[in-house]
Amino acid sequence: MSRPDAPRPTTPQPTTPGSDAPRSVPPRPDARPGFRGVFRLGGAALPWLAFLARLPAALCPVGTLLLINQRDGIGDAGTLAGALWLGQALGGPLIGRLADRHGHRPVLLVACTANAAVLAGLVAAVLGGLPPAARIALACAAGLTVPQIGPLARTRWVRLAGPDRALVGTALSFDTTLDEASFMVGPALAGLLAVTVHPAAALVLAAALILVFGTLFALHPSAPRGATANPGRGAGSGAGKGTATATGPEGTETETTPAEDRTSGGTDGGGPKGRLRSPGLAVLTTMAVLQGAAWSSANTGVNALAQQVGNPGAAGLVWAAMAVTSSAAGFVTVARPGRAGLVTRLRRTAAAQALLTLPLLAVGGSAGAALGGAALAVAGIGLAVAPHLIALFGLAERLAPARRMAEAMTLLGSGLIVGQALAAVAAGRLAAAYGPRAAFALACAAMAVSALVALRGGGLLRDPGGAGLSAAPTSAGRTPSSGPPGSSPA
């Protein structure tokens, strides 16, 4: 017998065969917006497992930069980090698609084991002095096998929250804040390990974390089954159309409702028949690429600056300042959401980041002043990062088809990675030739273009049924098509 706070199955009302009309799903009486509602969805263990399993995503890029920068210089470090990010960008959507089709558990178990093994091989290759081509190949393989814990965790929260739009938004905001917290702990931990243990220690720790906690995340009862796990369900009737099952924290099965049944137009979020191609998702992916490029350029500039002043191990600690303020902003967004719409929020946060990135160009002076100024600058940028990502992923959840939610989330995540990979190579070469300020200038340019895309492309970020996603909520009690607190999801 399940406990009263276990996720309760929701059964959609029957529809006529082939009907695309939205189904009425009874609300979840035990799932309320806010931190308590989120924890009641997946149990206390799920957020911790998701946090520790995604920590390697923050450890690996910084750990790679620190290890290679100390041995071979910032140019080679940027190239190797770029190969890792490029592999992750290519592998992310594939892992997401496999997870949608076959379920999280088998896909994650294979990916976690493979990723831990390749990371160990990468460390051995660097320390053993293998040729650059071999190291680049291993870095790319490490990226290809990244288990995509963050995007798949967002998929789980969406499924567990069901039709409660307010709770979906709160859960996605909470998960984005976990991401930011991991990027606060990861760089700081990588820098500390580089100084006190060895520059390779961060990558070794990442391999251990993904093997242990990635496996536990895969085995958690919240892992949804894939479409192929239930091939006959709903066949020949509209009642079962597009449904999928997830297992709640107490082992109970929950039937989730696809996006086509949660939107007013009856389409499948990303377009008819569950296609991911849509103008809105293209805008979001473009902004994700630019966001990743800004991060990577700024991070490379911080590493080059730390190397220039003779304290390369401080780079991770300086970069962690962004995640401190971003995590705080994310928690505030979850606890006290505003009433601005998602599109408005996306535009405001993109513009804020474009302005807050400019102080990086003024960083300089003595070693202490340069590192302190860089820390203050990236801390200022962090104030807009989590709210921006909350709006970005919140809009993606609205626009993507539910049956391909994992693939859509990993696609957006891959956009972030593509931007980081391309900018890592470019910024590394610029920093090596012209100094850290050149890398900072690339970060400023990326955020300025992102703000322009948000301003010009916001009109495309609309519900496929025609309902705008930018409308502010009108009350605490919402219909399935209305937005979560603070705008819509965030």
CORKA-V213666 format. One record per helix or strand. SS is the DSSP state (H for helix, E for strand). FROM is the first residue (numbers start at 1). TO is the last residue. Records with the same first field share a line. If there is no record, write none. Layout:
# CORKA-V213666
SS: FROM-TO / FROM-TO
This chain:
# CORKA-V213666
H: 35-72 / 74-102 / 104-127 / 132-144 / 149-161 / 165-196 / 201-219 / 227-230 / 238-240 / 259-261 / 272-274 / 279-308 / 314-335 / 342-356 / 358-362 / 367-399 / 402-434 / 436-460
E: 244-247 / 253-256 / 462-462 / 468-468
